Amino acid sequence: MCEALREELAEIVSYELEDPRLAAVTVTAVEVTGDLRSAEVRVRCEDAQREAEALEALEHARHFVRRELASRIRLWRMPELHFASDRCGRGANRVDQLLERIEKERKKARKAV
């Protein structure tokens, strides 16, 4: 269910919301409580400086997004949405960058030998 919510939320944020603050936002994960009362939506913003603005825009559109979800996915109860930054995603990007740098340095070292 969490994956279905994530896919629909990603589509709504990408295609239904016309707020320019959400242009570089990606929905990375959704965690729903067992009683379906609340869902934490993890998002990643490509521009770290604009992250607060993006979260503010999502909070502003929260009720619209919840209504859209309810029309697309039939659940006994549509959870309240709470948006949060995906700090793990940003860390993973940093790890990927570091691994790429290490690989480039290894290639240079092999060529020098």
Secondary structure as GFF3:
##gff-version 3
##sequence-region A 1 113
A	DSSP	alpha_helix	2	11	.	.	.	ID=ss1
A	DSSP	pi_helix	12	16	.	.	.	ID=ss2
A	DSSP	three_ten_helix	20	22	.	.	.	ID=ss3
A	DSSP	beta_strand	25	32	.	.	.	ID=ss4
A	DSSP	beta_strand	38	45	.	.	.	ID=ss5
A	DSSP	three_ten_helix	48	50	.	.	.	ID=ss6
A	DSSP	alpha_helix	51	60	.	.	.	ID=ss7
A	DSSP	alpha_helix	62	72	.	.	.	ID=ss8
A	DSSP	beta_strand	80	85	.	.	.	ID=ss9
A	DSSP	alpha_helix	87	112	.	.	.	ID=ss10
###
